[in-house]
Amino acid sequence: MNRITCRHEDRRQYQVDTLTGMSDGIAWIGEHHHTSPSAVPGMLGGISLTLARGVETDEFLINLGADLDELAARTPCRELRAPAGQPGQPSPQFNRAMYGTCGEWTYVLEEWGMATWATGYQGKVESMLPCEGEEILCLTANRFSPPAVIIHAPEACAFRADFGTDTGQGSALDAALSAAGAVFPSMPEASEAEVVAYFEEYGERLSELVFDAVGAYTGVAIDQEVVKAGDLPGVLIAPA
């Protein structure tokens, strides 16, 4: 199983790595968090993001349900086509996922309203349970059951936080969320008037602040224009 690294072992490898831009950070994903998925060839609005390190890229995607042959093809996301169903049978359901690497992290982008890893983990799908030696950080849009959620598994145990809160673990991620202004005041520590005033002033930017904090914690940056164009490799994943 080939890992996507910075070694540029072949031409396809080089394309995957060089398309992972370092200029945009990831706050732009949060900026478009409440935008409906648009007709761009790739993705822009309503993206869920899953980050993983300590596990090989292909292995992580296979655990999510990616097809081996599709992974090997490294097909640009914009060129993905769902397979046709059998006559008289409902067409199989697949969601697009776009992926790449930045530093020691693998990232997976999805726009169907949830993150596959989050649904699989919460549904106790064995292949998606976090393992020792791995770290998984997932920002799932939770479109079908708001609010959006952070799930952080720094080891085999995962911690959850709604956007606007932290995980309560006093971790480096929690510190980054606080530093970015992504932890909003809540009662009873603050008065109802203070909470309302804060949400009125900063609520529209909450998702952007959360993604900015995660970018600061992980060092991950993903090129917005490359994602919009669908130039990163993609796979089709059946809902978990």
C-alpha positions in Angstrom: 0.0 0.0 0.0 1.6 3.3 -1.1 1.6 6.2 1.3 1.2 9.7 0.1 4.4 11.4 1.3 6.7 14.2 0.2 9.1 11.9 -1.5 7.5 12.3 -4.9 8.0 8.6 -5.7 6.1 8.8 -8.9 4.3 11.4 -11.0 1.0 10.8 -9.4 2.6 11.2 -6.0 4.1 14.5 -7.0 0.8 15.8 -8.3 -0.9 15.0 -5.0 1.7 16.7 -2.9 2.2 19.8 -5.0 -1.5 20.5 -5.2 -1.6 20.8 -1.4 -1.1 24.5 -1.1 0.4 26.2 2.0 -1.0 29.7 1.5 -4.7 29.5 2.5 -4.7 27.9 5.9 -8.1 26.3 6.5 -10.2 29.2 8.0 -11.7 29.6 4.5 -13.5 26.3 5.0 -15.3 27.7 8.1 -16.0 31.0 6.2 -18.1 29.0 3.7 -19.5 26.6 6.4 -23.1 27.8 6.0 -22.9 28.1 2.2 -24.8 25.3 0.3 -22.6 23.0 -1.7 -22.2 24.8 -5.0 -21.9 23.8 -8.6 -18.1 24.2 -8.6 -16.2 21.1 -10.0 -14.8 20.5 -6.5 -16.0 21.7 -3.2 -16.5 25.0 -1.3 -19.6 25.3 0.8 -20.5 23.1 3.8 -17.3 21.1 3.9 -16.6 18.7 6.8 -12.9 18.0 7.5 -11.3 15.0 9.0 -7.6 15.0 9.9 -5.5 12.0 10.8 -1.9 11.3 11.7 -0.1 8.2 12.8 -1.8 6.2 10.1 -1.0 5.8 6.4 -3.2 7.8 4.1 -4.4 4.9 2.0 -5.0 2.8 5.1 -7.1 5.6 6.6 -9.2 6.0 3.5 -9.7 2.3 3.2 -11.0 2.3 6.8 -13.5 4.9 5.7 -14.7 2.7 2.9 -12.6 3.8 -0.1 -12.1 1.3 -3.0 -8.6 0.0 -3.5 -8.6 0.4 -7.3 -10.0 3.9 -7.0 -7.3 4.9 -4.5 -4.6 3.5 -6.8 -6.0 5.5 -9.8 -5.6 8.9 -7.9 -8.5 10.3 -10.0 -9.0 14.0 -9.6 -12.2 14.6 -7.6 -13.8 16.6 -10.4 -13.7 13.5 -12.7 -15.3 11.1 -10.2 -18.5 9.4 -11.5 -20.8 7.3 -9.4 -21.4 3.8 -10.8 -24.7 3.2 -12.4 -27.2 0.9 -10.7 -28.5 -2.4 -12.1 -31.7 -2.2 -14.2 -34.7 -2.2 -11.9 -32.6 -1.6 -8.8 -32.0 1.6 -6.9 -28.7 3.3 -7.8 -26.0 2.8 -5.1 -25.4 5.8 -2.9 -21.9 7.3 -2.7 -20.5 10.5 -1.3 -17.5 12.2 -2.8 -14.4 12.7 -0.6 -11.3 14.7 -1.6 -8.0 14.1 0.2 -4.4 15.0 0.5 -1.6 15.5 3.0 0.1 18.4 4.7 3.0 17.7 6.9 2.3 14.6 9.0 -1.5 14.9 8.6 -3.8 13.3 6.1 -6.9 15.4 5.4 -10.3 14.3 4.0 -12.9 16.8 2.7 -16.6 16.0 2.3 -19.6 18.1 1.4 -22.6 15.8 1.9 -23.4 17.3 5.4 -21.4 15.1 7.7 -18.0 13.5 8.0 -17.9 9.8 7.2 -15.4 9.2 10.0 -17.7 10.9 12.6 -20.7 8.9 11.5 -18.7 5.7 11.5 -17.0 6.4 14.9 -20.3 7.3 16.5 -21.9 4.2 15.0 -19.0 2.1 16.4 -17.8 0.9 13.0 -14.8 -1.1 14.0 -12.5 0.2 11.2 -13.2 3.8 12.2 -12.5 3.5 16.0 -9.4 5.5 17.0 -6.3 3.4 17.9 -3.3 4.1 20.1 -0.6 5.9 18.2 -3.1 7.7 16.0 -4.6 11.2 16.3 -7.8 12.0 14.6 -9.4 15.5 14.6 -12.8 15.8 12.9 -14.9 18.9 12.2 -18.3 17.6 11.0 -20.9 20.0 9.7 -23.7 17.9 11.2 -26.1 19.4 8.8 -28.9 16.9 9.7 -28.5 17.4 13.4 -27.0 20.7 14.3 -24.8 22.1 15.8 -21.5 21.4 14.1 -19.2 19.3 16.2 -15.5 18.8 16.9 -14.4 15.2 17.7 -10.8 14.9 18.9 -9.2 11.5 19.4 -5.6 12.2 20.5 -5.2 8.5 21.3 -7.7 5.7 21.5 -10.3 7.8 23.4 -12.3 10.6 21.7 -13.6 13.8 23.1 -16.5 15.9 21.6 -17.3 19.6 21.6 -19.9 21.6 19.9 -18.7 24.5 17.9 -18.3 27.4 20.4 -17.0 25.2 23.2 -13.8 23.2 23.9 -13.4 19.5 24.8 -12.8 20.3 28.5 -9.5 18.4 28.5 -7.1 21.3 28.8 -5.4 20.1 25.7 -3.3 22.1 23.2 -6.3 22.0 20.9 -8.4 23.6 23.6 -5.8 26.2 24.1 -5.8 26.9 20.3 -9.6 27.2 20.3 -9.5 29.7 23.2 -6.7 31.7 21.6 -8.6 32.0 18.3 -11.7 33.2 20.1 -13.6 30.1 19.2 -14.7 29.3 22.7 -17.8 31.4 23.4 -19.0 32.5 26.8 -21.8 30.5 28.4 -24.0 30.6 31.4 -23.5 30.6 34.4 -20.0 31.9 34.0 -21.4 34.8 32.0 -24.7 36.5 32.2 -27.4 35.9 29.6 -27.0 39.4 28.3 -23.3 38.9 27.8 -23.8 35.6 26.0 -26.4 37.0 23.7 -24.2 40.1 22.9 -21.2 37.9 22.1 -23.2 35.7 19.8 -24.7 38.7 18.0 -21.2 40.1 17.5 -19.2 37.0 16.7 -21.7 34.2 16.0 -21.5 34.5 12.2 -17.7 33.9 12.3 -17.8 31.0 14.7 -17.1 28.3 12.1 -14.3 30.4 10.7 -12.7 30.8 14.1 -13.0 27.1 14.8 -11.3 26.1 11.6 -8.6 28.8 12.1 -7.9 27.3 15.6 -7.6 23.8 14.1 -5.3 25.1 11.5 -3.1 26.7 14.1 -3.0 23.5 16.2 -2.2 21.2 13.3 -0.3 23.4 11.0 -2.5 22.2 8.1 -3.1 24.5 5.2 -5.2 23.5 2.2 -5.4 25.6 -1.1 -8.9 26.9 -1.6 -8.7 27.3 -5.3 -7.4 23.7 -5.8 -10.3 22.4 -3.7 -12.8 24.5 -5.7 -11.4 23.2 -8.9 -11.6 19.5 -7.7 -7.9 19.0 -8.6 -7.1 16.9 -5.5 -7.6 13.1 -5.8 -11.0 11.9 -4.8 -12.8 8.7 -3.9 -16.4 7.6 -3.6 -17.5 6.4 -0.2 -20.7 4.7 0.7 -22.4 6.3 3.8 -21.3 4.7 7.0 
